[in-house]
Amino acid sequence: MSRQDHQPRRRGSRGRERALLVQVTLPGSDRDAACDSLAELERLGHTAGIDVIGSITQHRSRFNPSLCIGEGKLSDIQLACRQGDANVVIFNNELSPVQVNNLDLSLGISVIDRTELILQIFARRARSAEAQVQVELAQLEYLVSRIPVSAKQQRFQGGIGMRGPGESPFRMRNAPMRRRITYLKKKIDRIQGQRRRTRQQRRWPLVALVGYTNAGKSTLLNAFTAADAYVDDRLFATLDTKTRLVRIAADRDVLVTDTVGFIRDLPHGLIASFRSTLEEVAEADLLLHVADAEHPYIEDHCRIVDATLKEIGAGEVPSLFLLNKCDRAAGRAALPALCDHYPHAMRASALTGDGLDRVAARIDAVLSTQARTSRDNAPARRSRKHIFE
């Protein structure tokens, strides 16, 4: 078993949470992807307003079922927390309720995993009433799933003439949360119904901006439409879907919608809760996949986006591929190789506006082809592919 010592960092501002990051990797794990995932976890911490004091990585043959990490590494974490005055430990691995409980007791401070951190960020970033409902549902379902159930829990016995062992204390304690979950699901169903009726009345084609978080989708929406979408160099800067009408050609208007960014290990509960929002992607006429040309792991990010699109039912929607932030990536030696790897990708900078006229012309050409096809042929199943011509 190999170990990597933690690297203490400069202390942050007073009054903020201070976190130590922990990651366990297994045999066969991609080392570069693991490093990028840990760096991404640090950025998630900063987005949540947390000062990261350092990180510890352990390579194991398998996860410890009671602690996730080894008992020897637990001592290193305790020492690092004392030295760095940490008050929270964030694991880059999904933890079971038993592991969280054991780690809480052993370390004496709060322990959370990547999923819980993302849920906290979504809760802080949600602005619209719809996003707040979706986040609350994901949080409640996560909370209910994290409370362990013991088979030995005593049940309240039913009265005379009643069948079964009755309700367990666990279920009775969580009944209010389950009622709230039922209420929120019904509310989201109503939102989905409203969206479907709105889509049926839609007059213009819909182009959905999709991509990894912080790829520049909101900046691109602002550049296309002179909109006021919030932009910040943080992960999940915006959660609320914005749709604007854009004139991309003299005789063509389209609706352009900005969607929530994807990320590695995006909690399934969030995907399910945001399904009403993500239906906009699945029902779009065209996807514009925006990728950060400056990021060293762009290929990994593109694979994650494609996998998430398939999960939400948008895997067969026609798409165009855009390498964004080419102004910042122009000086990198890897850019020519990246362009060779994606030979049919469009290149642009949403920040400077360079190349956006070519993007608009390409969208217009694809939608014109779709319109001619729909007139000449019966509706056919759309295939998910990058459209090059």
QUIGIRA-V54299 format. One line per field, one symbol per residue. burial: 1 if it has 9 or more other ideal C-beta (glycine too) atoms within 8 Angstrom, else 0. A space follows every 50 residues. Layout:
# QUIGIRA-V54299
burial=???
This chain:
# QUIGIRA-V54299
burial=00000100000000011111111111000000110111011111111101 11111111110001001111001101110110011101111110101111 11110110101111111111111011000111111111111111001000 00101100000000010111010100110110011011001100100000 00001111111111111111111110101000011111111111110100 01011111111110011011111111111111011111111110101101 11011101110101001111111111101000001001100100111111 100011011111110111010000000000000100000
